[in-house]
Amino acid sequence: MEEVNARFRRELRTIDVLYMLDCTVSMKPWIRAAASKVSEVAHHLAAQFPTYTIRYGFLGYRDFENSPKDRFVEMPFTDRIVDLQAVLDATRAIGNTDDAEDVVGALAKAVKFEWKARTRVLYHFADCPSHFKKFHDGIKDHYPEVDPDGRSSVDAEKLLRKMGNLGVDYYFVQIKKKRTAKMVTEFKKIYDNDAEDRKLQILDLGSDTTKFLPTVVNTIASSVAKSTRCDQTQTLIATYVHPLHPPYTTNIYILHYLTHHPSFPPTHRSILDPDVTILPKIDWDRASEGWGQLIRMESIACNLQRPLESVIRAPLEDLLADHIQAYIRPEPFAKGGVRYALPMFQPKDNRKLVAKTFRHGAREMSRFFEVMATQAIATKLVSEFNRHNPVRPMGFIDVRVVEVRPPEPATGTEGLYFTVEPFIEGEYVRHNNNAGWSNEAKATAQAFSHFSWIASGKRLVVVDLQGVEYVMTDPVIHSVKEPHFGPTDFAQQGINLFFASHRCNFVCAQLNLPPHPLQPSSPLSIATDSLLQELELSGPRQVNCGAVGCPAFVDIGIDGMLGVARTICVRRRRMWRRV
């Protein structure tokens, strides 16, 4: 098993990066920028992902008036950055007789590259659109219908779908928005797929070549984070209890392996049971028509007005209760490794919510209260964290438990439970997980996990940080004495996993956080730490409202006012009663 684990670790810790550049005359500044920065990018990525194998490839394209040997410049994937540097240094900006380029020919080359890594990233730098009138608005184009290779816009669609099926994260670096806007719009229609969590990302850099380095480093880190999500192939620690033998714990490093390996007992393969249909599009306007009846339910929340020590020691004491009415659509719009997410709409306040329930196992009340207690402790700790005025404040959204009872319950009938939280628009990103992986580019998130250990008196660590930017939900707590925050609490082993890979950054230094004995001996370089600071300074300063049950966000200015860590944007509160 250890040999299998080691092999899967190697497979997961791999990245392929392909730079695809328009190499016509107008792109000369970007060719030079790439040539001057690729070595520095590789240096930063090697420092950020020291255990990863990272390969780089290059594909330069021009147009049909160039000679066959000049039309494309190709370098297959390699881990030798000096080879990439040599190819870019030798690449020249040539040709430009019309306003469209052979983008489709480049895509045909790109899909044939030897993509093998777990994380696959394509950066497409261009200031002109593809041939074919479907992709532009009346610019000069020698081949508006069919090009000399016999390709048309239909071939572009096939190639984009093939690229998507390869699992490539496609980043289009937009340099001249007016020229490429229609092409990008059409490409996104073809490439984007909500069910497979695939989107063509637009990086609007204009003519600012200085953004090349931080943009590439940050987006690759985001792609690595996405490829390690819990419901795909992130590192897991699974506990299996055999009916005839005592429990044991074993490291399993890929969910697919855990559920398919023939030696694993069939009784544990319940996670392979057919899942319900996922409907990724939410039609909020039809909630009152197509989601069933308006449901009255009991809503219970943790009282976060209590001191930090009180919340850590007993998060479920002095609970607050209320009644709400809402619609819940029975089909989930998303699923994670553990739970389904269903749309929920509260018409009284015109509030979009998410109701979550467990995918497998028992659904008794205690499991839902565990989730709420975990979020309450994380929320209280992040309030303390924000009081130190970090470069990027953080917040955890409000989470409650609701109980739905049948209209005429029989004696002893238990209700149906959900955790409920505000619906957040935006792309969810994981900053670290509960098994030692972390995205070092998100320096504030890693510093908060470290801070949670110190602020809790070295009793727990908050990890599995995820959300839209730093407005987060669904954390995990590792507790030092014994696992009591659910099956994802790996106790002391989980704490050790976090610190074994955590290298202190500028935020840790700002907070004067003492190092943990298990932290790596090699610190972040000064250059890497400076880059992380630049990335964090460029992001939004936004936290969730501090009022119980309020789903709104609050923007925090650069000059702070974080003395009240969870700023309250709405003074009106619900009439909660203590239970």
VEXNURO-493044 format. One record per residue: z, y, x negated of N, C-alpha, C in turn; residue in three letters. Coordinates in steps of 0.1 Angstrom, whole numbers, plus 5000, padded with zeros to 4 digits. Atoms other than C-alpha are relative to their C-alpha. Last residue first. Example, Ala and Ser with C-alpha at 12.3 -4.5 7.8 and 13.67 -1.06 7.14 Angstrom:
2
500049895009507149894863500850115008ser
500049884991507849554877500050124991ala
end
This chain:
579
499850134995523452765328500849924991val
499650095009523253145324500349865006arg
498650034997521153345348500449894989arg
499550135004518053525338501449975005trp
498650014996516853825358500549854997met
499950094988513653875339501549995003arg
499850145003513654165314500149925014arg
499750084988512254515316500149854997arg
498650004998512554685282500449925013arg
499849984986508954595273501549995003val
501049914995507854635237500250035015cys
500250024985510954485222499050105005ile
500249884992510654475184499849975014thr
500950044989511754145169499950125009arg
501050095005513154265135499049965011ala
499950084988514954575146498949904999val
498650014999515254715111500349925012gly
499750144997511554645109501549985000leu
499250004989510655015112500349855004met
498950104996507954935087500750035013gly
498749945004505955205069501249935006asp
499750035014502954985071501350054996ile
500649925010503055005109500449964986gly
499049935009504154715130499350084990ile
500549975013501954605159501050084993asp
499649865004503754445188499450024986val
499849995014502454135207500350154996phe
500749905007502954055243500250004985ala
501050065008504053725259499350104991pro
501149905001507453845272498949954990cys
501150034990509653555283498950104999gly
500150144996512853685265498849995011val
499450024987512154025251499749865004ala
498750065001511454025213500749985014gly
498949914994507754095215501349925000cys
499950014986505553885192501250095005asn
499150104996504754015157500049995015val
499850024986501854195141501049895003gln
498550015000501154345107500449995015arg
499349934990497454265104501549984999pro
499850064987496054135071500750095010gly
501249974992494754325040500149955015ser
500049864997498154345023498850035010leu
499049984990498353965024500150145005glu
500450064987495053915006501050035011leu
501149934995495954174979499649945014glu
499449874995499354014973498950085007gln
499350034987497753674970500550125006leu
501150024990495253824944500749975013leu
500649874996498153964924499049995011ser
499049944992499953624924499550145005asp
500050064986496753464912501050075009thr
501249974993496453714883499949945014ala
500049864996500053684873498850045008ile
500449915010499753304872500250145006ser
501249934997501753104897499750104989leu
500049904990504552904881498650055003pro
501149905003504252574862500050105012ser
499649925012507652394864499050104997ser
500950025011506952274900500450094988pro
501249925000509952314924499249974987gln
501250085000512452024926498750084999leu
500250085012515452224914498749925000pro
499550134997514952484941499849914988his
500950125000514452844930500749875003pro
499850085011516653134941499149875000pro
499650134995515053374966500249914987leu
499050055010515253734954500449865003asn
498850044993513453854986501149944991leu
499549884993510854044967501349975007gln
499449915009510453754943500650125007ala
498850075005509853504971500750094990cys
499149984989507253754985501449944996val
499549875000505553774951501050035011phe
501049905001505153394949500750145000asn
499649874995507353094943498950104997cys
499849915012505552764937500350145005arg
499949854998506152514965500250074987his
501449945001504752154959500150155001ser
500750065011508051964952498650064998ala
499749935013509852214974499349944989phe
500449865000508152105006500250064986phe
501549995000508351724999499650155000leu
500550035013512051754990498550014999asn
499749885008512851915023499549994986ile
500949904996510951635041500350134992gly
501350045006512951365022498950115003gln
500149955014516151545030498749974994gln
498749985006515551505068499850044985ala
499950115010512051385078501250024992phe
498949965009512151575111500249894990asp
500749935011508751495127501050054990thr
500650095009510451225149499350074988pro
501250084995512651475167499449924988gly
500949914994514951755154498749925004phe
499649974986517951535147499150105007his
501149954992516951365114500550025015pro
500750114994520151355094498950055009glu
499050114998522151575070499449875006lys
499550065012519551805055500949885002val
498649975001517451905084500749914990ser
499450115007513651925083501550034998his
498849985008512452155110500449874993ile
499350125002508852155124501350044991val
499650035014507052455138500749875000pro
499950145003505052455171500549974985asp
499450094990504152825174500149864994thr
500150155002503053115153500749935011met
499350024987502053485153499949855003val
498650035001501353505116500750015013tyr
499449925010497553485118501449954998glu
501049905002496953295150500550104991val
500249904990499252995147498850094998gly
501449994995500652745123499950105012gln
500249864994503752685102498550015004leu
501150024990504452315097499750135007asp
501450025006507652405079499049985012val
501049994989511152535087498649994994val
501249925004513752415061499049995012val
501350044994517252305069498950084994leu
499850114990520952305058498649955006arg
500550135006520752505026500249885009lys
499050055008522952785041499649864994gly
499350104991520452845069501149944992ser
499449934989519253175051500849905009ala
498949925005518552985019500850065011ile
499050095007516452705034501250084995trp
499250084990514752935058501049914994ser
499049924995513753165029500949935010phe
499049995011511752895012501250075005his
499450135001509852835045501149994990ser
499150024989509453205048500649865000phe
498849935003508053235013501049995011ala
499350095009505352975021501450064996gln
499650124993504353175052500849914990ala
498849974992504353505033500549875007thr
498849995008502053365006501350025008ala
499149944990499353245029501450014994lys
500549874997496953195000500850075010ala
499349905008499252914989499450145002glu
501149915004498052695017500650124993asn
499949864996500752425018498850074995ser
501249925003500952045018500250155004trp
500249955014504351885014498850084997gly
500050105010504651655044499650054987ala
498750055002505651885073500149894990asn
499750114991502552105071501449944997asn
499550115008501652445056500349895011asn
499749955013499652745067500749904991his
498850065005497852585097500350054986arg
500150055014495252805114501449954995val
498850065005494652865151499849954985tyr
500250135007491653085158501449964994glu
500250005014492253355184499949864994gly
501450005003493653425219499850004984glu
500449915011497253325223498549994998ile
501350045005498453165256499650114990phe
501249914997502153245261498849944993pro
500149885010504552945259498850085004glu
501049894996505652665283500150114990val
499749875007507252335274499050105003thr
500949945009506752085302500750104991phe
499649895009508851855323498850044992tyr
501050015011508151645354500350124991leu
501249914999511251605376499049974988gly
500149905010513551305378498850085002glu
501349985005514151115411500050124989thr
500150045014517751015415498650024994gly
498750005007517651035453499849944986thr
499150114996514051085464501350014992ala
499750115009512451425459501049895005pro
498950084993511051615488500449894991glu
499549934989508751885473501249945007pro
500750034988508451695440500650085012pro
499550114991510151865411499149985012arg
500750004988508652065382500549885008val
499950134993510952135353499350025014glu
500049994986510152405328500149875006val
500250134994511152435292500050025015val
499050044990510752765274499749855005arg
500250134994508952885243501249975010val
498950044991508653255232499649865006asp
500149964986506153305204501149935008ile
500250134992507253275168500050045014phe
499350024988506853595146499749865006gly
500450124993505953705112500749995013met
499050064992505954035092499549885008pro
500550044987503454075064501149955009arg
501449944999504354285034499449965013val
501050065008508054175039498650075003pro
501249925001510554415054498949944991asn
500249965014513754235046498750074998his
499149895003514654245083499950044985arg
500749874998511554035089500950124997asn
501049995010513253725074499350145001phe
499349975013516253765096499150034989glu
499449864998514053775127500750054987ser
501049915003512153475112500450155003val
500249985014515353285112498950094996leu
498849935005516053345148499950024985lys
500149864996512553245158501150084995thr
501049945008512752925137499850155004ala
499449985013516052835154499050074991ile
499049905000514552895188500650034986ala
500749864999511352705181501150115000gln
500649975013513352395170499450145000thr
499049975010515552415201499450034986ala
499549864998512552445224501150044990met
501049915004510952135209500550145001val
500150005015514151935211499050104995glu
499049925005514552045247500150014985phe
500549864998511151895255501150104995phe
501149985010512251555240499550155001arg
499449975013515651575259498950024989ser
499749865002513951605293500450034986met
498749954994512451265293500350144995glu
500049864998508751215286501350055006arg
499249964988508750865271499950165000ala
498650025000505950775247500750065012gly
499650145000502550915242501549995001his
501250094998500551235247500549865002arg
500250095010503651465252498849905003phe
499350124997503351765274499749904990thr
500350115009502452125268500949885004lys
499050104997502052405294499749884991ala
500450145004500152705280501249915003val
499050085007500453055296499449864996leu
500750125005498153335308501049924992lys
499750055014500153595327499449874997arg
501350015005499053805357500049944986asn
500149915012502653895362498649994994asp
499249884998502953745397499950104989lys
500749894993499953525392500950125002pro
498949954992501553295365499450135008gln
500249864996498653085351501150055010phe
499049974989499052755332499850155003met
499949864996496352595310501050025012pro
500649974987497252255297500150155003leu
499849864996497952165260499250025013ala
501149944993498451795252500350145003tyr
500049954987500951675226498750055006arg
498950054992501651465195499850045015val
499750145003498651485171501149945009gly
499650015013497351785189500349864996gly
499050105003495351825220500350004986lys
499850045014493352095237501049894998ala
501149935007492052225271500049974985phe
499749925012494151975290498850074994pro
500750045011493151875326500350084988glu
499550145004495851905353499249964987pro
501250094999495352285356500449874995arg
500250085012498852435362498749925002ile
501050104999499352725387499949924987tyr
501250005008502552925386499049895004ala
501150074993505753015403498750024992gln
501349945000508953095384499049925009ile
501050074992512653025388498750084998his
500749924990515153135362499149915007asp
500950064990517552995336499450105010ala
500449904990519253105304499049935009leu
501449994996521052855281499850105011leu
500149874993524552925267498550025003asp
498849954993524352625242499650145007glu
500150024985521052465234501250035007leu
501149924993520652615199500049995015pro
500150064987524052475187498950085008ala
499050114997524652515150499849945014arg
500250125008521552705142500949895003ile
501350064996521852945172499749874991val
499850074987525553005165498749935005ser
499250125003524853085128500249925013glu
500850105007522053325137500849874999leu
500149995015524253525161499249884995pro
498850055007523553505199499850014985arg
499249885002520853725216501349964992gln
500249965014518453425212500850134997leu
499549865001519653265244500050044985asn
498849985009517452955247500450155000cys
500349955013515152935278501350014991ala
498850005008515052735310499650054986ile
500449965014512452775338501350024992ser
498949955007512852585371499650034986glu
499450085011509552545389501250074994met
498749945003507652655420500849914990arg
498950095002504052535420501350094996ile
499149925008501052725434501449925000leu
499149914993498752455446500950084991gln
498950064991495852305429500950105006gly
498950065007493952435399501049935008trp
500350135004490652515416501149924992gly
500950074991491152825437499949854996glu
499550024986494153005424499149925009ser
498750075000493252945387500549975015ala
500150104989489553045392501449925002arg
500249934987489753365372500049915012asp
498849954994491353175343499850075013trp
500549904990488252965337501350065007asp
499049974990489452785305499450115009ile
500249874994486752625284501050025011lys
499649885009487952345261499850135006pro
500949904995487952065288500350134992leu
499649865004489451765271499050105005ile
501149915004488951445290500650134996thr
500649934988492051215291498950094994val
499449874997492650995261499350065012asp
501049894996491750625259500750135004pro
500350014985494650435242499050115003asp
501450024998494350455204499649995014leu
500749875001497750605201498549995000ile
500149944987499050275216499350144998ser
501349944998498150115183499950075013arg
499949865004501750045174498750085002his
499149934991501949725193500150154997thr
500749944988498849605175500950085009pro
499750074987500949565143499350065012pro
499049924993499249715112500249945014phe
498650055002497549445092501150085007ser
499750134993494149515107501449954998pro
499850105009494149885096500449875006his
501150095001492850095124500249884991his
500250054986495750315136498949895000thr
498850064993497250385102499749935013leu
499650135006493950425085501149945007tyr
501150104997492650685109500449864994his
499750054986495950875106499049895004leu
501249964991495550915069500249935013ile
500649875003498250925042498850035008tyr
501450034995500650655053499350144999ile
501049895000503950665034498649965004asn
501050015010506350395045499150125001thr
500949885000509650395063499049984989thr
500449955014511550085072499150125001tyr
501049905002513349965103499850034986pro
499449865000515149635104498950104997pro
499649965014513149325113500650145001his
499250115006512449125145500550044987leu
498950054991511249405169500949894993pro
500550134995509449585140501149945009his
498950094997510349955138499549875005val
500450114991507650175122501249905001tyr
499050105000508350515107499649895010thr
499950074988505350725097501249904999ala
499050105003505250985070500449935013ile
498950044991502051165074501049924994leu
499050095005499551345052501149985010thr
499049945009496851525072501049894996gln
499750095011493851335085501150064991thr
501150065007492951455120500449914988gln
500750104992495551525146498849954994asp
499250124997497951685120499249905008cys
499349994987495451935107500649865003arg
498750085001494551885070500850015013thr
500350145002490851985073501249914998ser
500650064988491752315089499849854998lys
498950014989494052415061499549935012ala
499150115004491352335035501149985010val
500750124998488952555054500849884996ser
500050034986491452835055499349875004ser
498750044997491952815017500249975015ala
499950145004488252825013501449945003ile
500650094990488253135034500049864996thr
499250004987490853315013499349905010asn
498750075002489353234979500749985013val
500350145003485753324990501349924999val
500550064988486853655006499849854998thr
498950034990489153754977499549935012pro
499050095005486253704951501149975011leu
500550135002483253854970501249904996phe
499350094991485054164983499749854998lys
498650035005484054364953500849915008thr
500050125008480354324964501449974994thr
498850005009480854584991500149874993asp
500549985014477254625005501249994990ser
500849895002478154495040499550004985gly
499649935013481054255038499150124997leu
500749885001480954125074500450084988asp
499349925010481953765070499350134998leu
500849895005480653575101501050084991ile
499149895002482053225108499250114993gln
500649935011479852955123500750134998leu
500649864998482152765144499450054988lys
501049965010483252395146499450145005arg
499349895007486452275164499150054989asp
499950045014484651955174500650104991glu
499450135000485152015211500249944986ala
498549994998484552385206500649864999asp
499750114991481052335191501550005002asn
498650014995479352625174500249895010asp
499150065009476152555155501449985006tyr
500350145003473452605181501149944992ile
500350084988474652915198499849864997lys
498750034994476053045165499849925013lys
499450115008472553025149501449955006phe
500750124996471153235178500549884992glu
499750034986473753505173499449875004thr
498750055000473353495135500449965014val
500050135006469653535138501449945000met
500650094990469953825162500049864995lys
499250034988472454005140499449905009ala
499750144998470453965107500849965013thr
501150105003468654285104500349865004arg
501149984991471054515121498949914998lys
499750054987474054365102498850015010lys
500749904992472654415067500149965015lys
500149885009475154235044499350115007ile
500949914994476553955066499950134992gln
499649875006478053675046499050105005val
501149915002477553375069500550134995phe
499649865000480353115065498750084997tyr
501149915003479452755076500550155001tyr
499549874995482352505075498950104995asp
500049895009480452175069500550135007val
498649955001481451865089500150124991gly
499550035013478151685082501450054998leu
499650145000477451685119500549964987asn
498850014992477352065118500649865000gly
498949945008474752065091501349995006met
499850095010472651825112501150054990lys
499250114994473052055142500349894989arg
498649944998471852345120500949895006leu
499350005012468852135108501550065001leu
499750135004467752045143500850004987lys
498950064992468052395155500449874996glu
498749935004466052535125501149945009ala
499550075012463352265132501350074995asp
499450124996462952405167500649924988val
498649984996462452745153500749885005ser
499849904990459352625136501450025003ser
498749994993458352415106500050125010arg
500250064987454752335095501350005008gly
499550135001455552395058499949925014asp
501050095008453252695059500549864999pro
500149965014455552855087499049904992asp
500050125009455052835124499850044986val
500050124992455753095151500249874992glu
499149994988456553435136500149885008pro
500050134994455153355101500950005013tyr
501350065002454053675083499949875008his
499850155002457153855097498649944999asp
501350065006457454235097500349864996lys
500249965014460454305120498749944995ile
501249935003460154265158499850064986gly
500649904990463654185167498950084995asp
500049865003464753875148499350085010his
498849965009465653505150500050144996phe
498750034993463453385179501250064993lys
499649884992460553565162501249985008lys
500050044986460253295136500650115008phe
501349994993461053355099500249955014his
500950115002464753375090498650045006ser
500050124991466653695088499049894996pro
501250014992467153935059500149885009cys
500149874994470354055041498750015009asp
501449964997471553715031500050145006ala
500149865003474553535015498550045003phe
501449964999475253185030499950164999his
500149854999478553045019498550044999tyr
501349935003478752675028500250155001leu
500149864997482152485027498650054995val
501349975003483052115029499750155004arg
500249864996486651995028498650054995thr
499349994987487051615027499850145006arg
498649965000484451604999500650005014ala
499150125001481251394998501450045003lys
498749964995478251635005500949875001trp
499250124999475351514983501450055004glu
499050005011472951804991501049885002phe
500350115008470251705016500950004987lys
499450134993471651925043499749884991val
498550014999471252225020500549875006ala
499450045013467552165012501549985001lys
500550145003466452175048500449954987ala
499150094992468752475053499549864998leu
498750015007466852655025501049905007ala
500350085012463452585041501349984992gly
500050144995464952725074499749904988val
498650054998466053045056499949855004val
500150144996462453105043501449945001asp
500050095012462653485044500149865005glu
499350134996461853765069499949914988ala
498649984998461154135061500749875005asp
499749974986457754085045501550015001asp
501249944994456454095009500150035015thr
499549954987459754044991498850075007asn
500950014988459453884956500750065013gly
501550005001461953804928499450015014ile
500549954986465653864922498550024999ala
500549864999466453664890499650035014arg
500749974987468653354884499650155001thr
501450015002469453274847499250045013ala
500449905010473053394849498550014998asp
500049874994473453204882499650114990leu
501149994990472252874866500050145006val
501249995007474552924835498850025010ala
500149865007477553004856498750014993gln
500349904990477052694877499850144995leu
501450034996476852474846499650105011asp
500949945010479952644832498649975003val
500349864996481852564864499050074990ile
500149925013481652194856499550145004arg
498749945002482852014888500050094987asp
499450035013479351964899501450064999thr
498649995002477351964931500549954987phe
499250094993473551984926501550024998pro
499150075009471952304912500949915008met
499150094995468852434930500949954989glu
499250025012466752744926501149915005val
498650044999464052754953500649984986phe
499649994986460652934957501549965002arg
499149894998460252994919500650015014asp
498850015009458852654910501050115002lys
499150124997456552644940501349994992pro
500650135005455152994932501049895004ser
499650035013456453284954499449864996asn
501049945009454453394984500449974985glu
501250085003456353145005499050064990phe
501050014988459753305004498749934995asp
500849884999462953314983499149985012arg
501350014993465853064981499350145001tyr
500749874999468753014958498749985007gly
501350014994470952694963499450145002leu
500749874998474052654942498649975005phe
501550015001476652384940499450135003gly
500849884996480352374932498549974999tyr
501450005005482752074931499350135006arg
500849904993486552094935498650004993ile
501350005006488851794928499050105007thr
501350024993492251894941498949984990tyr
500250144999495751854925498649965006thr
500050075013495952204912499749855000pro
500150144996494852364945500049924987phe
499550014986495852734941500049855004gln
498549975000495452744903500649975014ala
499450105008492052564905501550024999ala
499950124992491052794933500749884993leu
499049984990491953104912500149875009his
498750005006489952974882501150025010his
499750145004486952874903501450004994ala
499750074988486853224918500549864997val
498749954995487053374884500449945013glu
499150065009484153164871501550045004ser
499850144997482153254902501049934991val
498750044994482753624898500249855002lys
498849945007480153774875501349955005ser
500050045014477253554886501250054992ala
499750145000478053604923500149954985ala
498550014996478253984918500449855000ala
499249965012474853974899501549985003arg
500250115010473253774927500850034988ile
499250114997474854014952499849884991trp
498649985003473454324935500949885003pro
499650005014469954174933501550034998lys
498750065001469654094970500550004985met
498949924994466954344978501449944998ser
499649885007464654174953501250085005val
501149905000464653824968500550134994thr
500249955014467253564959498850094999cys
501449944999468653484994499850074986asp
500349855001471753304983498550025002leu
501449994996473352964993499650155001met
500449864999476652904975498550005003tyr
501449975002477752544982499850155002leu
500449864996481452454979498650024996val
501449975004482652094980499750145005asp
500649894994486452034981498650014995ile
501449975005488451724975499450115007thr
499949885009492151644980498750034993arg
499749884992491751415010500050124991leu
501149974991489851144990500350135008glu
501249945008492351154961498950045009arg
499649875005495351114985498850074992arg
500149904990493550835002500450144996phe
501549984997493150644970499850105011arg
500549925011496850694961498550035002ala
499649864998497950574995499450094989asn
500849954989495850254991500350155002val
501449985005497350184957499150065011glu
500049885009500850244971498650034995glu
500049884992500050005000500050134991met
end
